[in-house]
């Protein structure tokens, strides 16, 4: 019993530390909420997240799946690629939500929507976008963070995902599917899914279009929200982040109330047992965010 209480206390302390850290980092950026500042702050946050259990376990799973040694690819690149995947995907950390828009395959309209978000909420989307817009947003931000080789892939005429073309130190190139939405996919499909064959497209052109200028200023509450979400969740495991994505989407689609989603998150947290503290903290933070968001509405 004492061991269980200690684990729960540790998870709670970690959750508080993550929130404090996210808030402190947001305050450091108070002088600017530009895209350039967002890119710079995400880079710093990625360095901090590199030591998290969720990031480490995801990297180990990835290298093992491809038969790679840890030294054959840059861990720092993987951290950026995974972090922004979780942030920008449908119902991900930044609360962008998939819907049919019939917009061009770029992220311009997402940035335009974000300029109008003065009171972001954990229980509602910050922007709506189609799969090609989500994939473009992801590719644009990854490129701005200095990681090369991310472009768009059409696994079907009416669907788009992103692909990271990786060139290991030894061996052939690897194409990593980055599904920024769950269209045509199951709950078990996530980063590096094998449901789509990225080699069926002859060339993956690196996305180099500048969808928004570095000088673009985001509303400060939204800027802070983005950083806080990274601090609260991005260190968790792939499995936990996938579960939270589905709970978040359920709230967006109104198939879950925020209260129901909060209770479900706490139930799954209790089922973790002695699992990673970052996972326990992520479920706890999600439950608190849902309850706070419900109170605002």
C-alpha positions in Angstrom: 0.0 0.0 0.0 2.8 2.4 0.9 4.5 1.7 -2.4 1.3 2.5 -4.3 0.9 5.8 -2.4 4.6 6.7 -3.1 4.1 6.0 -6.9 0.9 8.1 -6.9 2.7 10.9 -5.0 5.6 10.8 -7.5 3.3 11.0 -10.4 1.5 13.9 -8.9 4.7 15.7 -8.2 5.9 15.1 -11.7 2.6 16.5 -13.1 3.0 19.6 -11.0 6.6 20.0 -12.2 5.6 19.6 -15.8 2.9 22.3 -15.5 5.3 24.6 -13.6 8.0 24.0 -16.2 5.6 24.7 -19.1 4.3 27.9 -17.4 7.8 29.1 -16.8 8.9 28.5 -20.4 5.8 30.3 -21.6 6.7 33.3 -19.4 10.2 33.4 -20.8 8.6 33.9 -24.2 6.4 36.7 -23.0 8.3 39.3 -25.0 7.3 37.7 -28.3 4.7 35.3 -29.5 6.0 35.2 -33.1 6.4 32.1 -35.2 10.1 32.5 -34.9 9.8 32.5 -31.1 7.6 29.4 -31.2 10.1 27.5 -33.3 12.9 28.5 -30.9 11.0 27.6 -27.8 9.9 24.2 -29.3 13.6 23.5 -30.0 14.5 24.2 -26.4 11.6 22.1 -25.1 12.6 19.2 -27.4 16.0 19.1 -25.7 14.3 18.9 -22.4 11.9 16.2 -23.6 14.8 14.0 -24.9 15.3 12.5 -21.5 11.6 11.6 -21.0 10.7 7.9 -20.7 8.1 8.2 -23.5 10.5 9.7 -26.0 13.2 7.1 -25.1 10.8 4.2 -25.4 9.4 5.5 -28.7 12.9 5.8 -30.2 13.9 2.3 -29.1 10.8 0.9 -30.6 11.4 2.8 -33.9 15.1 1.8 -34.2 14.2 -1.8 -33.3 11.4 -2.0 -35.9 13.8 -0.8 -38.6 16.9 -2.8 -37.4 18.8 0.4 -36.8 21.5 1.1 -34.2 20.9 4.1 -32.0 23.9 5.8 -33.6 22.7 5.4 -37.2 20.2 8.3 -36.9 20.2 11.6 -34.9 18.1 11.2 -31.8 17.5 14.9 -31.7 15.9 14.7 -35.2 13.6 11.9 -34.0 12.6 14.0 -30.9 11.5 16.9 -33.1 9.7 14.6 -35.6 7.8 12.8 -32.9 7.0 15.9 -30.8 5.5 17.9 -33.7 3.6 14.8 -34.9 1.8 14.6 -31.5 1.3 18.4 -31.5 -0.1 18.9 -35.0 -2.1 15.7 -35.6 -5.8 15.5 -35.6 -7.0 15.9 -32.0 -3.4 16.1 -30.9 -1.8 18.3 -28.3 -2.6 21.6 -30.1 -6.3 20.7 -30.5 -6.4 20.9 -34.3 -9.3 18.9 -35.6 -9.9 17.2 -38.9 -12.9 18.2 -41.1 -13.6 18.5 -44.8 -12.4 22.0 -46.0 -11.5 21.6 -49.7 -8.6 23.9 -49.1 -5.2 23.7 -50.9 -2.5 21.4 -49.4 -0.8 24.0 -47.3 -1.3 25.3 -43.7 -2.1 28.9 -44.5 -5.7 28.6 -43.3 -4.7 27.0 -40.0 -2.5 30.0 -39.2 -5.3 32.3 -40.1 -7.6 30.6 -37.8 -5.1 30.6 -35.0 -4.8 34.4 -35.2 -8.4 34.6 -34.0 -8.0 32.3 -30.9 -7.8 34.5 -27.9 -9.2 32.0 -25.4 -8.1 28.4 -26.2 -9.9 25.6 -24.4 -8.9 22.0 -23.8 -12.4 20.9 -24.8 -12.6 22.5 -28.2 -10.5 22.7 -31.3 -8.2 25.6 -31.9 -8.5 25.2 -35.7 -10.2 22.9 -38.2 -8.3 21.4 -41.2 -8.3 18.6 -43.7 -5.7 15.9 -43.9 -3.5 17.7 -46.5 -3.5 20.9 -44.5 -2.6 19.0 -41.3 0.3 17.2 -43.1 1.5 20.5 -44.6 1.4 22.1 -41.1 3.5 19.3 -39.8 6.0 19.3 -42.6 6.3 23.1 -42.5 7.1 23.1 -38.8 9.5 20.2 -38.9 11.5 22.0 -41.7 11.5 25.2 -39.6 13.0 23.2 -36.7 15.9 22.1 -39.0 15.0 18.5 -39.7 15.1 17.7 -43.4 13.3 15.2 -45.6 9.6 15.6 -44.7 7.1 15.8 -47.5 3.6 14.9 -48.5 2.4 11.5 -49.6 -1.0 10.6 -51.2 -1.8 6.9 -50.3 -5.2 7.5 -52.0 -6.5 10.2 -54.4 -8.6 11.6 -51.5 -6.1 11.3 -48.7 -2.8 12.8 -47.6 -0.3 12.0 -44.9 3.3 13.2 -44.3 6.4 11.1 -44.8 9.8 11.5 -43.3 12.6 10.3 -45.6 15.4 9.2 -43.4 18.9 8.4 -44.5 20.7 6.3 -41.9 24.4 6.3 -41.6 24.4 2.8 -43.1 21.9 1.1 -45.2 19.2 2.2 -47.6 16.8 5.2 -47.2 13.8 4.7 -45.0 10.4 6.3 -45.6 8.5 6.8 -42.3 4.7 7.4 -42.6 3.5 10.2 -40.3 -0.3 9.9 -40.2 -1.5 13.4 -39.2 -5.1 12.0 -39.1 -6.6 8.6 -38.4 -8.4 8.4 -41.8 -8.3 4.8 -43.1 -6.4 3.7 -39.9 -7.2 1.9 -36.7 -6.5 2.8 -33.1 -3.4 0.7 -33.2 -2.0 2.7 -36.1 0.2 5.7 -35.3 3.6 7.1 -36.1 5.5 4.9 -38.7 2.3 2.9 -39.5 2.7 0.2 -42.2 -0.9 0.5 -43.4 0.3 2.8 -46.2 3.3 2.0 -48.5 5.2 5.2 -48.9 7.3 3.7 -51.7 4.2 3.5 -53.9 4.8 7.2 -54.6 7.8 7.6 -56.8 9.2 10.8 -55.1 8.5 12.4 -51.8 9.2 16.1 -52.4 10.5 17.9 -49.3 8.0 20.5 -48.2 9.9 23.8 -48.3 7.0 26.2 -48.8 6.9 29.0 -46.2 3.2 28.9 -45.1 3.6 31.7 -42.5 6.3 34.3 -42.0 8.6 34.2 -39.0 7.2 37.6 -37.9 3.6 36.3 -37.6 2.4 37.0 -34.0 0.1 34.4 -32.4 -2.3 35.5 -29.7 -0.4 35.1 -26.4 -3.0 32.8 -24.7 -2.7 30.4 -27.7 1.1 30.6 -27.8 1.2 29.8 -24.1 -1.4 27.0 -24.6 0.8 25.3 -27.2 3.8 25.3 -24.9 1.8 24.1 -21.9 0.3 21.2 -23.8 3.8 20.1 -24.8 4.9 20.3 -21.2 2.0 18.3 -19.9 1.9 15.5 -22.4 4.8 15.1 -24.8 6.9 13.0 -22.5 4.3 10.2 -22.3 4.5 6.9 -24.2 3.1 6.4 -27.7 0.3 4.2 -26.3 -0.8 6.9 -23.7 -0.7 9.7 -26.3 -2.8 7.6 -28.7 -5.4 6.9 -26.0 -5.6 10.6 -25.1 -5.9 11.5 -28.8 -9.0 9.3 -29.0 -10.5 10.7 -25.8 -9.9 14.3 -27.0 -11.4 13.5 -30.4 -14.5 12.0 -28.6 -14.9 15.3 -26.7 -14.6 17.3 -30.0 -17.2 15.0 -31.7 -19.4 15.2 -28.6 -19.5 11.4 -28.2 -17.9 12.0 -24.8 -18.6 14.8 -22.4 -15.5 16.4 -20.8 -16.6 14.9 -17.5 -16.8 11.4 -19.0 -13.5 11.8 -20.7 -11.9 12.9 -17.4 -13.3 9.9 -15.6 -12.1 7.5 -18.3 -8.6 9.1 -18.2 -8.4 8.6 -14.4 -9.6 5.0 -14.8 -6.8 4.3 -17.3 -4.3 6.0 -15.1 -5.3 3.7 -12.2 -4.8 0.7 -14.5 -1.2 1.7 -15.2 0.0 0.3 -12.0 3.8 0.9 -11.8 3.9 2.3 -15.3 6.0 5.4 -16.3 5.4 8.5 -14.2 5.1 10.5 -17.4 2.1 8.4 -18.5 0.5 8.7 -15.1 1.0 12.5 -15.2 -0.4 12.8 -18.7 -3.7 11.0 -17.8 -3.9 13.1 -14.6 -3.3 16.4 -16.5 -5.9 15.4 -19.2 -8.5 14.7 -16.6 -7.9 18.1 -14.9 -7.9 19.9 -18.3 -11.2 18.3 -19.2 -12.8 19.3 -15.9 -11.4 22.9 -16.2 -12.6 23.1 -19.8 -16.1 22.0 -18.8 -16.2 24.6 -16.1 -15.4 27.3 -18.6 -18.3 26.2 -20.8 
